[in-house]
Every structure is written in C-alpha cells, then in structure tokens.
C-alpha cells in the first residue's frame, strides 16, 4: 500500500474510532440521561464523574484512552510507528470533534493519554502522568493539571530521546490543540476564577 494511502486510511479509521462518544453512551445506558446536559456539557470522563458515578467515569476514561491507543497500536502493526501515530492523533481529533455529535465532543485529555501510552509509553506518558497527578493533587484544578502536562510532553519527549520529526511535530500540535480546547479554562486560570474540582461550583474540564 502506498504511504499516502496508508496514512489516509489511518486518519480515517482513527478519526471514526475517536468519534465514538463513550461518555454519552455509558451514561445513557446507565439511565443517567444525556451527559451533555450537565456540568461542562462535554462527553469526557471528568464530566461523567460529575454524575457521582466514579465507576462510569473510570470506564469512560479507559475507553476514551483505548480508542486512540488501539488505533495507534493497530496501524503501528500494519504500517509502522508513524502510521500508528497518525491514527492515534486522528482519534484525538475525532474525540474533540465527533462526526456523530455535530462535531461537539470532549477536550481530548484521555485520548491524548491513550496515544502517548501506545506510541511513546516510556517518554510522553512518563512525563505527562506525574505532572497531571501531582498538580491535580495539589490544586484540585483539572484544567491546570492538563495544560501543564500537555505543555511538558513535546520538550520532555525530545529530552528523553525522541527524534522522529513527525512524532515530535505531531505532539507539539496536539499539545497546542489541548490549549485550544481548554481556552475558556485558560482564560479563567489567568483571571484566578477557575473553580477547583469537588467544590459546589466546579466545572469539570475533560
């Protein structure tokens, strides 16, 4: 298969996989209604957590991660690491702009984590996970933890030995995209008005 055709297939399959709205499907199946009607209105795990069901939030996070990770794994096997990265990155875009939901999806943190876990597990994920967990534990602000982790991934991955230009460039673009999906949160962070998770007025950020 020509490289352009492989990348086109990886992009299409990855995007369609990423578009599966697991948060919406899981909460509806559990009889909790439309997750888009509560909290931030997003379909991601953090907003699912706002229903009070930690088990459903964990399931959403894992499935949103796996839809990027498994797409990346499949195309890595089929066509190599670059094709795998393209598939996983496309799943990230699909999660944020799902075709099934009029292109209104989540903010991409779980799918980004899934991509890192399967494409750069000993680099990107090792960098991002401790930063997110540490900052969230200290501040209880999901968006701050997500933004800091995303910002650290491209330079940290490079410092840990990643030299593939497509992957480094792609990680940089995806991290910038995380800032775009969190632009409203970023504005509140700069103003000092971003709520902390777990407080009565907290608005989940995933």
C-alpha positions as CSV (number, residue, x, y, z in Angstrom):
1,X,0.0,0.0,0.0
2,X,1.4,3.4,-0.9
3,X,2.4,5.5,2.1
4,X,-0.2,8.3,1.3
5,X,-2.9,5.6,1.2
6,X,-1.8,4.1,4.5
7,X,-1.8,7.5,6.2
8,X,-5.2,8.3,4.7
9,X,-6.6,5.1,6.0
10,X,-5.0,5.6,9.4
11,X,-6.5,9.1,9.6
12,X,-10.0,7.9,8.6
13,X,-10.1,4.9,10.9
14,X,-8.6,6.8,13.8
15,X,-11.0,9.7,13.4
16,X,-14.0,7.4,13.3
17,X,-12.8,5.5,16.3
18,X,-12.2,8.7,18.2
19,X,-15.7,9.9,17.3
20,X,-17.3,7.2,19.4
21,X,-18.8,9.1,22.3
22,X,-18.3,6.6,25.1
23,X,-19.2,9.0,27.9
24,X,-22.5,9.7,26.3
25,X,-23.2,6.0,25.5
26,X,-22.2,4.8,29.0
27,X,-24.2,7.4,30.9
28,X,-27.3,6.8,28.8
29,X,-27.0,3.1,29.2
30,X,-26.8,3.6,33.0
31,X,-30.0,5.6,32.9
32,X,-28.4,8.9,33.8
33,X,-29.7,10.8,30.7
34,X,-27.6,13.0,28.4
35,X,-24.2,13.9,29.9
36,X,-24.2,17.0,27.7
37,X,-27.0,18.4,29.8
38,X,-24.9,18.7,33.0
39,X,-21.6,20.2,34.1
40,X,-19.4,21.4,31.3
41,X,-21.6,19.7,28.7
42,X,-18.6,17.7,27.5
43,X,-18.6,13.9,26.9
44,X,-15.4,13.1,28.6
45,X,-14.6,11.3,31.9
46,X,-14.3,14.3,34.2
47,X,-17.8,15.4,33.3
48,X,-19.1,11.9,33.7
49,X,-17.6,12.0,37.2
50,X,-20.0,14.9,37.9
51,X,-22.8,12.4,37.9
52,X,-21.4,10.9,41.1
53,X,-20.5,7.6,39.4
54,X,-16.8,7.0,39.7
55,X,-17.1,3.6,38.0
56,X,-18.7,5.2,34.9
57,X,-16.1,7.9,34.9
58,X,-13.2,5.4,35.0
59,X,-14.8,3.3,32.3
60,X,-15.2,6.4,30.1
61,X,-11.5,7.4,30.7
62,X,-10.3,3.9,29.8
63,X,-12.4,3.6,26.7
64,X,-11.6,7.1,25.5
65,X,-7.9,6.3,26.0
66,X,-8.2,2.9,24.3
67,X,-9.9,4.3,21.2
68,X,-6.8,6.3,20.5
69,X,-4.3,3.7,21.8
70,X,-5.7,0.7,20.0
71,X,-6.0,2.7,16.7
72,X,-2.3,3.6,17.1
73,X,-1.4,0.0,18.0
74,X,-3.2,-1.4,15.0
75,X,-1.7,0.9,12.5
76,X,1.8,0.6,14.1
77,X,1.5,-3.1,13.4
78,X,0.2,-2.6,9.9
79,X,2.4,0.2,8.7
80,X,4.9,1.3,11.3
81,X,5.2,3.8,14.1
82,X,4.4,6.9,12.1
83,X,1.2,5.4,10.7
84,X,0.3,4.4,14.3
85,X,0.8,8.0,15.5
86,X,-1.3,9.4,12.7
87,X,-4.2,7.0,13.6
88,X,-3.9,7.9,17.3
89,X,-3.7,11.6,16.6
90,X,-6.7,11.4,14.4
91,X,-8.6,9.7,17.2
92,X,-7.8,12.7,19.4
93,X,-9.4,15.0,16.7
94,X,-12.4,12.7,16.4
95,X,-12.9,12.8,20.2
96,X,-12.9,16.6,20.2
97,X,-15.0,16.9,17.0
98,X,-17.1,13.7,16.7
99,X,-18.9,13.4,13.4
100,X,-21.8,11.7,15.3
101,X,-22.4,14.6,17.6
102,X,-22.3,17.6,15.2
103,X,-18.6,18.0,15.9
104,X,-19.1,18.8,19.6
105,X,-17.1,16.5,21.8
106,X,-14.6,16.4,24.6
107,X,-11.4,18.2,25.4
108,X,-9.1,15.3,24.4
109,X,-7.1,14.5,27.6
110,X,-7.9,10.8,27.8
111,X,-7.4,10.2,24.1
112,X,-4.1,12.1,24.3
113,X,-3.1,9.9,27.2
114,X,-4.0,6.8,25.2
115,X,-2.0,7.9,22.2
116,X,1.1,8.5,24.5
117,X,0.6,5.2,26.2
118,X,0.8,3.3,22.9
119,X,3.2,5.4,20.8
120,X,5.7,6.9,23.4
121,X,5.0,5.0,26.6
122,X,8.4,5.5,28.1
123,X,8.7,9.1,27.1
124,X,5.5,11.2,26.7
125,X,3.3,9.2,29.2
126,X,6.1,9.0,31.8
127,X,6.4,12.8,31.6
128,X,2.7,13.7,31.5
129,X,1.2,11.4,34.1
130,X,3.3,12.5,37.1
131,X,2.7,16.2,36.2
132,X,-1.0,15.8,35.9
133,X,-1.4,13.7,39.1
134,X,0.9,16.0,41.1
135,X,-0.7,19.2,40.1
136,X,-4.2,17.9,40.4
137,X,-3.5,16.6,43.9
138,X,-2.1,19.9,44.9
139,X,-4.6,22.3,43.3
140,X,-7.7,20.2,42.5
141,X,-7.9,22.1,39.2
142,X,-8.2,19.6,36.4
143,X,-7.6,22.1,33.6
144,X,-4.3,23.4,35.2
145,X,-3.0,19.9,35.5
146,X,-4.0,19.0,31.9
147,X,-2.4,22.1,30.5
148,X,0.8,21.7,32.4
149,X,1.1,18.1,31.4
150,X,0.4,18.8,27.7
151,X,2.9,21.6,27.7
152,X,5.6,19.3,29.1
153,X,5.1,16.5,26.6
154,X,6.9,17.8,23.5
155,X,10.1,19.1,25.1
156,X,10.2,16.3,27.6
157,X,9.8,13.7,24.9
158,X,12.7,15.3,23.0
159,X,14.9,15.4,26.0
160,X,14.2,11.7,26.6
161,X,15.5,10.8,23.2
162,X,12.6,11.1,20.7
163,X,13.9,12.2,17.4
164,X,11.2,11.3,14.9
165,X,10.2,14.6,13.3
166,X,6.6,13.6,12.5
167,X,6.0,12.4,16.1
168,X,7.7,15.4,17.7
169,X,5.9,17.8,15.4
170,X,2.6,16.0,15.9
171,X,3.0,16.0,19.7
172,X,3.6,19.8,19.6
173,X,0.5,20.3,17.5
174,X,-1.6,18.1,19.8
175,X,-0.4,19.9,22.9
176,X,-1.2,23.2,21.3
177,X,-4.6,21.8,20.5
178,X,-5.2,20.9,24.1
179,X,-4.7,24.6,24.9
180,X,-7.3,25.4,22.3
181,X,-9.8,23.0,23.7
182,X,-9.2,24.5,27.1
183,X,-9.2,28.1,26.0
184,X,-12.1,29.1,28.2
185,X,-10.4,27.4,31.2
186,X,-7.2,29.1,30.4
187,X,-8.9,32.5,30.5
188,X,-10.4,31.7,33.9
189,X,-7.0,30.5,35.2
190,X,-5.4,33.8,34.1
191,X,-8.1,35.7,36.0
192,X,-7.9,33.4,39.0
193,X,-11.5,32.4,38.7
194,X,-11.1,28.8,37.6
195,X,-13.1,26.6,40.1
196,X,-11.5,23.7,41.9
197,X,-12.8,20.2,41.3
198,X,-15.0,18.9,44.0
199,X,-16.4,22.3,45.1
200,X,-20.1,23.1,44.6
201,X,-19.5,25.3,41.5
202,X,-16.7,23.2,40.0
203,X,-17.0,22.6,36.2
204,X,-15.2,19.5,35.0
205,X,-12.6,20.1,32.3
206,X,-12.5,16.9,30.3
